[in-house]
Amino acid sequence: MSIFMELLRFVHARKKYWMIPILFLFVSLGGLLILVKGSVVAPFIYTIF
């Protein structure tokens, strides 16, 4: 969680607000891959990417 807060501080300090959608995309895709890691849906998710 500290890495996420550090990234948010960096974005705010450097005024790089265009990075927020990219960070959100990375976090959501990572969460999706972690959630379907052991499920039956995993082979279908991996074929999408």
CHARMM-style PDB file with segment names, atoms N, HN, CA, C and O in Angstrom:
ATOM      1  N   MET     1       0.822  -1.194   0.000  1.00  0.00      PROA
ATOM      2  CA  MET     1       0.000   0.000   0.000  1.00  0.00      PROA
ATOM      3  C   MET     1       0.866   1.258   0.000  1.00  0.00      PROA
ATOM      4  O   MET     1       0.439   2.306  -0.486  1.00  0.00      PROA
ATOM      5  N   SER     2       2.069   1.160   0.538  1.00  0.00      PROA
ATOM      6  HN  SER     2       2.416   0.309   0.933  1.00  0.00      PROA
ATOM      7  CA  SER     2       2.936   2.341   0.587  1.00  0.00      PROA
ATOM      8  C   SER     2       3.414   2.726  -0.814  1.00  0.00      PROA
ATOM      9  O   SER     2       3.631   3.905  -1.093  1.00  0.00      PROA
ATOM     10  N   ILE     3       3.577   1.743  -1.686  1.00  0.00      PROA
ATOM     11  HN  ILE     3       3.400   0.785  -1.458  1.00  0.00      PROA
ATOM     12  CA  ILE     3       3.992   2.053  -3.062  1.00  0.00      PROA
ATOM     13  C   ILE     3       2.904   2.843  -3.769  1.00  0.00      PROA
ATOM     14  O   ILE     3       3.190   3.786  -4.507  1.00  0.00      PROA
ATOM     15  N   PHE     4       1.659   2.456  -3.540  1.00  0.00      PROA
ATOM     16  HN  PHE     4       1.427   1.690  -2.940  1.00  0.00      PROA
ATOM     17  CA  PHE     4       0.536   3.166  -4.155  1.00  0.00      PROA
ATOM     18  C   PHE     4       0.465   4.604  -3.667  1.00  0.00      PROA
ATOM     19  O   PHE     4       0.259   5.524  -4.459  1.00  0.00      PROA
ATOM     20  N   MET     5       0.636   4.799  -2.363  1.00  0.00      PROA
ATOM     21  HN  MET     5       0.804   4.052  -1.720  1.00  0.00      PROA
ATOM     22  CA  MET     5       0.615   6.159  -1.819  1.00  0.00      PROA
ATOM     23  C   MET     5       1.791   6.986  -2.335  1.00  0.00      PROA
ATOM     24  O   MET     5       1.651   8.184  -2.581  1.00  0.00      PROA
ATOM     25  N   GLU     6       2.941   6.351  -2.498  1.00  0.00      PROA
ATOM     26  HN  GLU     6       3.055   5.378  -2.298  1.00  0.00      PROA
ATOM     27  CA  GLU     6       4.103   7.054  -3.022  1.00  0.00      PROA
ATOM     28  C   GLU     6       3.867   7.481  -4.473  1.00  0.00      PROA
ATOM     29  O   GLU     6       4.257   8.580  -4.866  1.00  0.00      PROA
ATOM     30  N   LEU     7       3.239   6.627  -5.258  1.00  0.00      PROA
ATOM     31  HN  LEU     7       2.923   5.733  -4.939  1.00  0.00      PROA
ATOM     32  CA  LEU     7       2.911   6.993  -6.638  1.00  0.00      PROA
ATOM     33  C   LEU     7       1.927   8.154  -6.684  1.00  0.00      PROA
ATOM     34  O   LEU     7       2.065   9.054  -7.513  1.00  0.00      PROA
ATOM     35  N   LEU     8       0.937   8.137  -5.800  1.00  0.00      PROA
ATOM     36  HN  LEU     8       0.826   7.406  -5.127  1.00  0.00      PROA
ATOM     37  CA  LEU     8      -0.015   9.246  -5.756  1.00  0.00      PROA
ATOM     38  C   LEU     8       0.657  10.555  -5.353  1.00  0.00      PROA
ATOM     39  O   LEU     8       0.344  11.610  -5.904  1.00  0.00      PROA
ATOM     40  N   ARG     9       1.575  10.490  -4.400  1.00  0.00      PROA
ATOM     41  HN  ARG     9       1.829   9.633  -3.953  1.00  0.00      PROA
ATOM     42  CA  ARG     9       2.316  11.698  -4.009  1.00  0.00      PROA
ATOM     43  C   ARG     9       3.164  12.210  -5.161  1.00  0.00      PROA
ATOM     44  O   ARG     9       3.253  13.419  -5.379  1.00  0.00      PROA
ATOM     45  N   PHE    10       3.789  11.301  -5.900  1.00  0.00      PROA
ATOM     46  HN  PHE    10       3.717  10.320  -5.723  1.00  0.00      PROA
ATOM     47  CA  PHE    10       4.593  11.694  -7.054  1.00  0.00      PROA
ATOM     48  C   PHE    10       3.741  12.391  -8.111  1.00  0.00      PROA
ATOM     49  O   PHE    10       4.123  13.433  -8.644  1.00  0.00      PROA
ATOM     50  N   VAL    11       2.577  11.801  -8.407  1.00  0.00      PROA
ATOM     51  HN  VAL    11       2.266  10.955  -7.974  1.00  0.00      PROA
ATOM     52  CA  VAL    11       1.679  12.386  -9.408  1.00  0.00      PROA
ATOM     53  C   VAL    11       1.233  13.780  -8.969  1.00  0.00      PROA
ATOM     54  O   VAL    11       1.179  14.703  -9.781  1.00  0.00      PROA
ATOM     55  N   HSD    12       0.922  13.926  -7.707  1.00  0.00      PROA
ATOM     56  HN  HSD    12       0.966  13.176  -7.047  1.00  0.00      PROA
ATOM     57  CA  HSD    12       0.454  15.223  -7.203  1.00  0.00      PROA
ATOM     58  C   HSD    12       1.589  16.256  -7.173  1.00  0.00      PROA
ATOM     59  O   HSD    12       1.378  17.415  -7.529  1.00  0.00      PROA
ATOM     60  N   ALA    13       2.775  15.847  -6.757  1.00  0.00      PROA
ATOM     61  HN  ALA    13       2.946  14.905  -6.468  1.00  0.00      PROA
ATOM     62  CA  ALA    13       3.893  16.783  -6.648  1.00  0.00      PROA
ATOM     63  C   ALA    13       4.391  17.237  -8.012  1.00  0.00      PROA
ATOM     64  O   ALA    13       4.736  18.405  -8.190  1.00  0.00      PROA
ATOM     65  N   ARG    14       4.432  16.325  -8.972  1.00  0.00      PROA
ATOM     66  HN  ARG    14       4.152  15.376  -8.827  1.00  0.00      PROA
ATOM     67  CA  ARG    14       4.958  16.643 -10.298  1.00  0.00      PROA
ATOM     68  C   ARG    14       3.886  17.110 -11.280  1.00  0.00      PROA
ATOM     69  O   ARG    14       4.190  17.448 -12.424  1.00  0.00      PROA
ATOM     70  N   LYS    15       2.632  17.128 -10.828  1.00  0.00      PROA
ATOM     71  HN  LYS    15       2.385  16.854  -9.899  1.00  0.00      PROA
ATOM     72  CA  LYS    15       1.494  17.552 -11.667  1.00  0.00      PROA
ATOM     73  C   LYS    15       1.378  16.705 -12.936  1.00  0.00      PROA
ATOM     74  O   LYS    15       1.116  17.224 -14.022  1.00  0.00      PROA
ATOM     75  N   LYS    16       1.575  15.409 -12.783  1.00  0.00      PROA
ATOM     76  HN  LYS    16       1.788  14.988 -11.902  1.00  0.00      PROA
ATOM     77  CA  LYS    16       1.463  14.487 -13.914  1.00  0.00      PROA
ATOM     78  C   LYS    16       0.145  13.721 -13.813  1.00  0.00      PROA
ATOM     79  O   LYS    16       0.123  12.505 -13.618  1.00  0.00      PROA
ATOM     80  N   TYR    17      -0.933  14.455 -13.947  1.00  0.00      PROA
ATOM     81  HN  TYR    17      -0.915  15.442 -14.104  1.00  0.00      PROA
ATOM     82  CA  TYR    17      -2.261  13.869 -13.775  1.00  0.00      PROA
ATOM     83  C   TYR    17      -2.643  12.923 -14.911  1.00  0.00      PROA
ATOM     84  O   TYR    17      -3.590  12.148 -14.773  1.00  0.00      PROA
ATOM     85  N   TRP    18      -1.931  12.975 -16.018  1.00  0.00      PROA
ATOM     86  HN  TRP    18      -1.162  13.604 -16.130  1.00  0.00      PROA
ATOM     87  CA  TRP    18      -2.220  12.061 -17.124  1.00  0.00      PROA
ATOM     88  C   TRP    18      -1.829  10.632 -16.768  1.00  0.00      PROA
ATOM     89  O   TRP    18      -2.237   9.696 -17.456  1.00  0.00      PROA
ATOM     90  N   MET    19      -1.044  10.444 -15.704  1.00  0.00      PROA
ATOM     91  HN  MET    19      -0.712  11.204 -15.145  1.00  0.00      PROA
ATOM     92  CA  MET    19      -0.629   9.103 -15.301  1.00  0.00      PROA
ATOM     93  C   MET    19      -1.705   8.358 -14.514  1.00  0.00      PROA
ATOM     94  O   MET    19      -1.623   7.139 -14.367  1.00  0.00      PROA
ATOM     95  N   ILE    20      -2.700   9.061 -14.011  1.00  0.00      PROA
ATOM     96  HN  ILE    20      -2.767  10.051 -14.130  1.00  0.00      PROA
ATOM     97  CA  ILE    20      -3.727   8.435 -13.173  1.00  0.00      PROA
ATOM     98  C   ILE    20      -4.500   7.336 -13.928  1.00  0.00      PROA
ATOM     99  O   ILE    20      -4.680   6.253 -13.370  1.00  0.00      PROA
ATOM    100  N   PRO    21      -4.959   7.562 -15.163  1.00  0.00      PROA
ATOM    101  CA  PRO    21      -5.650   6.458 -15.864  1.00  0.00      PROA
ATOM    102  C   PRO    21      -4.746   5.254 -16.132  1.00  0.00      PROA
ATOM    103  O   PRO    21      -5.211   4.115 -16.107  1.00  0.00      PROA
ATOM    104  N   ILE    22      -3.467   5.496 -16.387  1.00  0.00      PROA
ATOM    105  HN  ILE    22      -3.089   6.422 -16.407  1.00  0.00      PROA
ATOM    106  CA  ILE    22      -2.533   4.394 -16.622  1.00  0.00      PROA
ATOM    107  C   ILE    22      -2.350   3.581 -15.349  1.00  0.00      PROA
ATOM    108  O   ILE    22      -2.354   2.350 -15.391  1.00  0.00      PROA
ATOM    109  N   LEU    23      -2.190   4.256 -14.223  1.00  0.00      PROA
ATOM    110  HN  LEU    23      -2.186   5.256 -14.188  1.00  0.00      PROA
ATOM    111  CA  LEU    23      -2.049   3.555 -12.948  1.00  0.00      PROA
ATOM    112  C   LEU    23      -3.309   2.767 -12.615  1.00  0.00      PROA
ATOM    113  O   LEU    23      -3.229   1.638 -12.131  1.00  0.00      PROA
ATOM    114  N   PHE    24      -4.471   3.358 -12.874  1.00  0.00      PROA
ATOM    115  HN  PHE    24      -4.536   4.275 -13.268  1.00  0.00      PROA
ATOM    116  CA  PHE    24      -5.730   2.661 -12.624  1.00  0.00      PROA
ATOM    117  C   PHE    24      -5.841   1.410 -13.497  1.00  0.00      PROA
ATOM    118  O   PHE    24      -6.298   0.365 -13.031  1.00  0.00      PROA
ATOM    119  N   LEU    25      -5.429   1.512 -14.747  1.00  0.00      PROA
ATOM    120  HN  LEU    25      -5.058   2.361 -15.126  1.00  0.00      PROA
ATOM    121  CA  LEU    25      -5.469   0.364 -15.649  1.00  0.00      PROA
ATOM    122  C   LEU    25      -4.557  -0.748 -15.162  1.00  0.00      PROA
ATOM    123  O   LEU    25      -4.954  -1.914 -15.157  1.00  0.00      PROA
ATOM    124  N   PHE    26      -3.335  -0.406 -14.750  1.00  0.00      PROA
ATOM    125  HN  PHE    26      -3.012   0.540 -14.754  1.00  0.00      PROA
ATOM    126  CA  PHE    26      -2.405  -1.413 -14.253  1.00  0.00      PROA
ATOM    127  C   PHE    26      -2.932  -2.097 -12.997  1.00  0.00      PROA
ATOM    128  O   PHE    26      -2.828  -3.316 -12.862  1.00  0.00      PROA
ATOM    129  N   VAL    27      -3.491  -1.326 -12.088  1.00  0.00      PROA
ATOM    130  HN  VAL    27      -3.576  -0.336 -12.198  1.00  0.00      PROA
ATOM    131  CA  VAL    27      -4.022  -1.903 -10.842  1.00  0.00      PROA
ATOM    132  C   VAL    27      -5.221  -2.797 -11.131  1.00  0.00      PROA
ATOM    133  O   VAL    27      -5.336  -3.877 -10.551  1.00  0.00      PROA
ATOM    134  N   SER    28      -6.111  -2.368 -12.014  1.00  0.00      PROA
ATOM    135  HN  SER    28      -6.017  -1.491 -12.485  1.00  0.00      PROA
ATOM    136  CA  SER    28      -7.298  -3.182 -12.305  1.00  0.00      PROA
ATOM    137  C   SER    28      -6.941  -4.466 -13.053  1.00  0.00      PROA
ATOM    138  O   SER    28      -7.516  -5.518 -12.772  1.00  0.00      PROA
ATOM    139  N   LEU    29      -6.012  -4.399 -13.993  1.00  0.00      PROA
ATOM    140  HN  LEU    29      -5.545  -3.545 -14.222  1.00  0.00      PROA
ATOM    141  CA  LEU    29      -5.601  -5.624 -14.696  1.00  0.00      PROA
ATOM    142  C   LEU    29      -4.862  -6.574 -13.765  1.00  0.00      PROA
ATOM    143  O   LEU    29      -5.054  -7.788 -13.837  1.00  0.00      PROA
ATOM    144  N   GLY    30      -4.026  -6.036 -12.900  1.00  0.00      PROA
ATOM    145  HN  GLY    30      -3.870  -5.050 -12.842  1.00  0.00      PROA
ATOM    146  CA  GLY    30      -3.342  -6.884 -11.925  1.00  0.00      PROA
ATOM    147  C   GLY    30      -4.314  -7.557 -10.984  1.00  0.00      PROA
ATOM    148  O   GLY    30      -4.167  -8.741 -10.677  1.00  0.00      PROA
ATOM    149  N   GLY    31      -5.309  -6.813 -10.520  1.00  0.00      PROA
ATOM    150  HN  GLY    31      -5.428  -5.852 -10.768  1.00  0.00      PROA
ATOM    151  CA  GLY    31      -6.322  -7.396  -9.650  1.00  0.00      PROA
ATOM    152  C   GLY    31      -7.134  -8.465 -10.353  1.00  0.00      PROA
ATOM    153  O   GLY    31      -7.463  -9.493  -9.761  1.00  0.00      PROA
ATOM    154  N   LEU    32      -7.455  -8.228 -11.606  1.00  0.00      PROA
ATOM    155  HN  LEU    32      -7.188  -7.393 -12.087  1.00  0.00      PROA
ATOM    156  CA  LEU    32      -8.206  -9.219 -12.375  1.00  0.00      PROA
ATOM    157  C   LEU    32      -7.408 -10.506 -12.532  1.00  0.00      PROA
ATOM    158  O   LEU    32      -7.955 -11.598 -12.374  1.00  0.00      PROA
ATOM    159  N   LEU    33      -6.137 -10.389 -12.838  1.00  0.00      PROA
ATOM    160  HN  LEU    33      -5.693  -9.502 -12.967  1.00  0.00      PROA
ATOM    161  CA  LEU    33      -5.309 -11.584 -13.005  1.00  0.00      PROA
ATOM    162  C   LEU    33      -5.135 -12.343 -11.686  1.00  0.00      PROA
ATOM    163  O   LEU    33      -5.081 -13.573 -11.683  1.00  0.00      PROA
ATOM    164  N   ILE    34      -5.050 -11.631 -10.589  1.00  0.00      PROA
ATOM    165  HN  ILE    34      -5.094 -10.632 -10.591  1.00  0.00      PROA
ATOM    166  CA  ILE    34      -4.925 -12.296  -9.287  1.00  0.00      PROA
ATOM    167  C   ILE    34      -6.224 -13.006  -8.921  1.00  0.00      PROA
ATOM    168  O   ILE    34      -6.193 -14.111  -8.381  1.00  0.00      PROA
ATOM    169  N   LEU    35      -7.360 -12.382  -9.210  1.00  0.00      PROA
ATOM    170  HN  LEU    35      -7.384 -11.484  -9.649  1.00  0.00      PROA
ATOM    171  CA  LEU    35      -8.648 -12.988  -8.849  1.00  0.00      PROA
ATOM    172  C   LEU    35      -8.954 -14.245  -9.646  1.00  0.00      PROA
ATOM    173  O   LEU    35      -9.538 -15.186  -9.108  1.00  0.00      PROA
ATOM    174  N   VAL    36      -8.573 -14.280 -10.912  1.00  0.00      PROA
ATOM    175  HN  VAL    36      -8.098 -13.516 -11.348  1.00  0.00      PROA
ATOM    176  CA  VAL    36      -8.919 -15.439 -11.743  1.00  0.00      PROA
ATOM    177  C   VAL    36      -7.781 -16.440 -11.844  1.00  0.00      PROA
ATOM    178  O   VAL    36      -7.832 -17.352 -12.669  1.00  0.00      PROA
ATOM    179  N   LYS    37      -6.764 -16.284 -11.026  1.00  0.00      PROA
ATOM    180  HN  LYS    37      -6.722 -15.543 -10.356  1.00  0.00      PROA
ATOM    181  CA  LYS    37      -5.588 -17.150 -11.109  1.00  0.00      PROA
ATOM    182  C   LYS    37      -5.952 -18.627 -10.962  1.00  0.00      PROA
ATOM    183  O   LYS    37      -5.479 -19.457 -11.738  1.00  0.00      PROA
ATOM    184  N   GLY    38      -6.769 -18.958  -9.999  1.00  0.00      PROA
ATOM    185  HN  GLY    38      -7.154 -18.283  -9.369  1.00  0.00      PROA
ATOM    186  CA  GLY    38      -7.077 -20.356  -9.751  1.00  0.00      PROA
ATOM    187  C   GLY    38      -8.463 -20.779 -10.198  1.00  0.00      PROA
ATOM    188  O   GLY    38      -8.928 -21.858  -9.832  1.00  0.00      PROA
ATOM    189  N   SER    39      -9.124 -19.950 -10.977  1.00  0.00      PROA
ATOM    190  HN  SER    39      -8.746 -19.073 -11.274  1.00  0.00      PROA
ATOM    191  CA  SER    39     -10.496 -20.293 -11.337  1.00  0.00      PROA
ATOM    192  C   SER    39     -10.560 -20.957 -12.711  1.00  0.00      PROA
ATOM    193  O   SER    39      -9.564 -21.051 -13.428  1.00  0.00      PROA
ATOM    194  N   VAL    40     -11.743 -21.406 -13.046  1.00  0.00      PROA
ATOM    195  HN  VAL    40     -12.553 -21.330 -12.464  1.00  0.00      PROA
ATOM    196  CA  VAL    40     -11.978 -22.048 -14.335  1.00  0.00      PROA
ATOM    197  C   VAL    40     -11.955 -21.024 -15.470  1.00  0.00      PROA
ATOM    198  O   VAL    40     -11.725 -21.380 -16.626  1.00  0.00      PROA
ATOM    199  N   VAL    41     -12.190 -19.775 -15.146  1.00  0.00      PROA
ATOM    200  HN  VAL    41     -12.377 -19.486 -14.207  1.00  0.00      PROA
ATOM    201  CA  VAL    41     -12.269 -18.714 -16.148  1.00  0.00      PROA
ATOM    202  C   VAL    41     -10.875 -18.281 -16.620  1.00  0.00      PROA
ATOM    203  O   VAL    41     -10.759 -17.603 -17.640  1.00  0.00      PROA
ATOM    204  N   ALA    42      -9.829 -18.657 -15.902  1.00  0.00      PROA
ATOM    205  HN  ALA    42      -9.922 -19.208 -15.073  1.00  0.00      PROA
ATOM    206  CA  ALA    42      -8.474 -18.188 -16.185  1.00  0.00      PROA
ATOM    207  C   ALA    42      -8.031 -18.401 -17.635  1.00  0.00      PROA
ATOM    208  O   ALA    42      -7.488 -17.466 -18.222  1.00  0.00      PROA
ATOM    209  N   PRO    43      -8.228 -19.564 -18.244  1.00  0.00      PROA
ATOM    210  CA  PRO    43      -7.786 -19.714 -19.636  1.00  0.00      PROA
ATOM    211  C   PRO    43      -8.487 -18.750 -20.608  1.00  0.00      PROA
ATOM    212  O   PRO    43      -7.894 -18.336 -21.604  1.00  0.00      PROA
ATOM    213  N   PHE    44      -9.721 -18.401 -20.323  1.00  0.00      PROA
ATOM    214  HN  PHE    44     -10.202 -18.737 -19.514  1.00  0.00      PROA
ATOM    215  CA  PHE    44     -10.441 -17.479 -21.201  1.00  0.00      PROA
ATOM    216  C   PHE    44      -9.947 -16.050 -21.034  1.00  0.00      PROA
ATOM    217  O   PHE    44      -9.866 -15.303 -22.010  1.00  0.00      PROA
ATOM    218  N   ILE    45      -9.616 -15.662 -19.801  1.00  0.00      PROA
ATOM    219  HN  ILE    45      -9.682 -16.269 -19.008  1.00  0.00      PROA
ATOM    220  CA  ILE    45      -9.088 -14.328 -19.548  1.00  0.00      PROA
ATOM    221  C   ILE    45      -7.722 -14.173 -20.204  1.00  0.00      PROA
ATOM    222  O   ILE    45      -7.440 -13.129 -20.791  1.00  0.00      PROA
ATOM    223  N   TYR    46      -6.872 -15.184 -20.118  1.00  0.00      PROA
ATOM    224  HN  TYR    46      -7.101 -16.033 -19.641  1.00  0.00      PROA
ATOM    225  CA  TYR    46      -5.541 -15.092 -20.698  1.00  0.00      PROA
ATOM    226  C   TYR    46      -5.591 -15.017 -22.215  1.00  0.00      PROA
ATOM    227  O   TYR    46      -4.708 -14.412 -22.823  1.00  0.00      PROA
ATOM    228  N   THR    47      -6.599 -15.612 -22.844  1.00  0.00      PROA
ATOM    229  HN  THR    47      -7.317 -16.104 -22.351  1.00  0.00      PROA
ATOM    230  CA  THR    47      -6.685 -15.513 -24.305  1.00  0.00      PROA
ATOM    231  C   THR    47      -7.117 -14.120 -24.761  1.00  0.00      PROA
ATOM    232  O   THR    47      -6.835 -13.732 -25.894  1.00  0.00      PROA
ATOM    233  N   ILE    48      -7.790 -13.368 -23.904  1.00  0.00      PROA
ATOM    234  HN  ILE    48      -8.019 -13.683 -22.983  1.00  0.00      PROA
ATOM    235  CA  ILE    48      -8.185 -12.007 -24.260  1.00  0.00      PROA
ATOM    236  C   ILE    48      -6.958 -11.125 -24.383  1.00  0.00      PROA
ATOM    237  O   ILE    48      -6.877 -10.292 -25.286  1.00  0.00      PROA
ATOM    238  N   PHE    49      -6.007 -11.300 -23.485  1.00  0.00      PROA
ATOM    239  HN  PHE    49      -6.073 -11.977 -22.752  1.00  0.00      PROA
ATOM    240  CA  PHE    49      -4.812 -10.470 -23.492  1.00  0.00      PROA
ATOM    241  C   PHE    49      -3.726 -11.107 -24.291  1.00  0.00      PROA
ATOM    242  OT1 PHE    49      -2.636 -10.547 -24.409  1.00  0.00      PROA
TER     243      PHE     49
END
